[in-house]
Amino acid sequence: MQTKYSDIRHFTADAYFDAHLPAEIIFYKQELTLWHDHDFYELALVVSGQGFHKTLERKTPVKSGSLLFVKPGEVHSYQVNSESLSIINVLIKPVFFENAFLANLLQGIVKTECIAQLVPGSQSYKRLRDNLQLLKDEENSERSFRFEMFSSLIYEVLCISARSFSSYETDSATRKYNELIAAYINENLNRKPCLEDISGLTGLSASHITRNFKNITGYTFVEMINEYRIQKICGELVNTDKDIDEIYNQSGYKNKVYFHRAFKRVTGVSPLQYRKQLTKGHPEIEFLSTK
């Protein structure tokens, strides 16, 4: 089950990719929370900094060595706890996996939780970093057999990643609960979501959910509701010309001071600053040297 969200940024392959290559390699610093999805696959290695990778179903701590795989259409963002997160991203066109051999590799990856924690300085981490640098060098080159070399390096990066992901246990029950809870909260923001309803959906007792909600989702119950509300507010700020007071009145928050505090806690900036920065383009991304 996949819940649809309209109030987020949508990125397309056309905005990023070299027409002659199956992927794009981006070295950047993430500083501002931006809920978004895209029509391509994304492999992300955190190089430095600390924070969280967030979907609207789960919040996961990330730090140097964290490795993530994001599927097309998956709504997600980062919450930065340090000054910034330095990340290497591999953005991969879906067409790259149309070959049956590569389709099997992709199927193996998406069966996992698509997250792993590598130890910086370990053989796996160094091999992955080296291959990512080689990918970036090949992307910028004009040497013969550029496409073939680039594609073979992506394949090796994906194989290293698949091994790392497979070492993490897949908890299908937890994933099912995450999906049910996320869909319920998204559909009931206009009224106050309650644990009793979630109990009926999941078959878990309300007391069990109260004790274990954060273990299941990575959020507290209040944090998850705030994430959904703030995600929708971010969409209104970027995609409409509505006054901030009007957005507040439609947000479900009953206290304006709490509204502003909750927004800054999630995004790191005020609603006005968020609108100003996001309407300028991509200020949340500061590109790093690839050398």
N, C-alpha and C positions, 0 to 999 in steps of 0.2 A: 504494500500500500504506500503510495506517495502522495503527500498533501501538497496542494498547489498554493503558491504564495505569489501575489501580484505586486506587493509594495517593496520590491527589492531591485537592485541593479542587475541587468542582464548583459553579459559580455558575449560577443560572438567571435568566431575564429577569424573572420575577415579583418578584425581590428588588430590582430597580433601576428598572423603567420606569413612567413615567406611562402609565396605560391609554389616554390619548387622543393620545399622541405616538409616532412610530416610533423614537425614539432618546432616549438620556440623555447629557448632557454632564457630565463630572466633571473638576474641576481638583483635583489632589492631589499630595502628596509621598509617594514610595515609599521606605521605609526598611528593610524586612525582606523577605528572599527568601521567596516563597510560590509553590510549584509549584501550578498550577491550570489548569482549562479552563472553558469556559462555552458556553451554547447560543445565543449571539448573536455578531455580528461586532464587532470592536473596531478602531478607528483611534486610534493613539496618537502624539502629538507631544511629544517631549522639549523642555522649555523651558529647563531648566538642570540642572547636575550632570553626572556622568560615571559610566559603568558598562557593563554588558552586558545585552542581551536574550538570553535563553537558551531554546531548545527542547531536547528530548532528542536532537536531531540536529545542532544547530549553536549556537555562541555567537558573537554579533555585537556589537562595540563600539557604544555609543550615547552621544550627547552632545547639547548644545543644537542643535536643528534636525533631529535624527533622527526619521524618520517611519516608522511600522510599521502593517501591516494584519494582523490575526489572525483566522483563520477559526474557526467553531464547532467545538468538539472538539479544538482544537490545544492541547496541553499546553505551557505556557511559564511563565517567571518573569523577574524582573530581579535582577541582582547589582549592588549599589550600591557604587561605589568612592569617592565623595565622601560627605558627610554624608547626602545624600538626592538623589533624582531628582525634579524637578518635572515633572509630566506632565499634558497635557490629553488626556482620553479621550473618544471618541465611541463609545458602545455602541449598536449598530444591530440592531433586530429583523430576523430573516430575512424576515419577511413584507413588509418594505419593498421587497425586490428581486423580488417576484412579478410586477410589471409588466414586460412584455417589454423596454421601453426601458431600465429600470434593470437588468434581468437581463443585458443585453448589456454594460453598464458594469461590473457585478460580474465577469463572465466575463473582461473585459479586465484587470481588476486581479489576479485570482487566477492568471492566466497568467504574471505577473511574479514576482520574488523577494519582493514585498510589503515592500520596505524601500528607503528613499532617505535621502539626507543633504542637507537644505536649508541654505542659508547664512543664518544669522540676520541680519536687516536687508535681505535681498534682497527683490525685489518678490513672488516666490512665497511666501516665508516670511511677509511682512507681510500679504499678502492672505489666506493661510490663517489666521493668528492673528486677524485682524479678523473673518473669517467665523465662527470658533469662538466669539469673544466675542459676536457677534450671535446665534449659536445659543443660547448660554446666556441672553442677555437675553430672547430670544423664549420660551424654555422657561419662564422665570419670569413672563412677562407674561400678561395676561388680555384682550389686544386682539383685535379681530375678525380673522378669517382667520388665526388663530394656527397652525393645522395646515398650511395652505397655505404660509405664509411659512417655517415651520420646515422643511418638506419640501424647499422650493426651496433653502434654505441648505445642507441636507445634500447635495443633489445637486451644488451648486457645490463644496463641500468635497471630495467624492469625485472630481469631475473634476480639480481641482487636484492631488489626491493621485495619481490615475491617471497624469497626465502626468509627475509626479515619479518614480513607480515605473517607468514605461516607459523612462526614460532610463538605468536600470540594466540591464545585460545579464543575461539569464536563462541560467544554465549548467545545462542539463538533466542532463548527465552527473554533475556534482557533486551535484545534488539526488538523483539515483538512488543514488549511493554513500552519501550521508547516510542515506537511508531504510534501505538494506541494513545498514549498520553499526549504526544505532540499534536496529533490530529484533533483530539478532544479540546485541548486548550485553545488551539487556533480557531476552532469553530464556535467557542463560547466566550470570547473576550468581551462581548457586549453585555454579558451578565457575569456574575462572579463565579468562576470555575470552583468546584468543590471536590474534596477528596472522596466523598461518598459516591459521586458519579464515576470517578476513576476506579474505585473499588469494584463497581458493577461491571465496568468494561474489562478489567484485567483479571477479575476473579480473586484478587488479593484483598485481604481485610484492610479496612481503613487504618487500623493501628499499625499493621505491617508497612503500609505505604508511608505513614507518618514517620516511622523509624528508619525506613530504608530508601526514601525517595531520592536522596542525593547519591546513594550508592548505585541506584538504577540509572539515573539521568546525568549525574554530575552537577545538577542544579539543586537548590532548595526549591520548594513549591513556589514561593514568592518570587525567587530569581527567574524561574522559567516563565511565569506570567509576565514579569517585567521585560524579559527578552522579547517576547512576542509583541508586546505593546510598543517597545522602543523600535523594533524592526519595522513595524507599520508606520510609526511616526517618522522614521528616517526616510521611508519611501515618500511620505507626504511632503517632507521638507525639500527633497530633491526633485520630485516629479510634478509638484503643483506650486502655485503662487499663493496658497493660503497663508493668512497671517498666523503667526505662532500661537497667539491666543485662541484662534479658531481651532487649530490643530489640538491644542490642550483640551479645549471643551469637548472634543470628539474622541479623546484618547481613552476614556475610562478612568482616568485619575481624578480624584476628588479634591486634591490639595496641590496648588500650583508650585509651592516650594518643594514638595516631595517629587512632583513631576520633573522639575529641573535637576534635582539631586539624582534621581533615578536615571535620567538621560545621561548626565555626565559620568555616573558610575559605570554605565555600559559602554559609552562611546569615547570617553576621555575629554570631551568638549561640550560646550553648551549647544542648545538647538540652533542658535543664531550662527555660532562659529561653524557648526556642521554644515549648515546650508551654504555659507560663504565658501568654505573649502571645497565641498563636493561639486558646486556649480562651476568651479574653475577647471575641472577635468579630473586628474588623478593625483591630488596632492598627498594622498596617503602613501604613495610609492616614491621612495628615493632610491635611485638606481646606484648599485655598487660597482666598483671596478671589478672586472673579471680576471684581473691578474693578481 
